[in-house]
Amino acid sequence: MPKGYWVSVYPTIADPEALDAYNKLAGRAVKAAGGRTFARGGGRVVAHEAGIAERVVLIEFDSFEQAVAAYESAAYKEALAALPDGFDRDFRIVEGLD
């Protein structure tokens, strides 16, 4: 069964401290849903084409369905409510190849 992935790119982060509450809640929600964080950071990013060298997060789940369920969970909804106003990110849930 193909794995599922959360892929998040943060074009700009004006106030990194404002993300602390979200990060704590999201981390717990992801872990409770069986997600594994493979990449999280913006320290070493090489961007090409239209890419932006800012924070990128990659999280793996055992299946695409598990990744969708994690996003729709009450725990992750609580984390989303903690995102600062006007915050911008590019978020996708994608199915792996195998």
Secondary structure, DSSP 8 states (H G I E B T S, - for coil): ---EEEEEE-S--S-GGGGHHHHHHHHHHHHHTT-EEEEEESSS----TT---S-EEEEEESSHHHHHHHHHSHHHHHHHHTS-TT---EEEEEE---
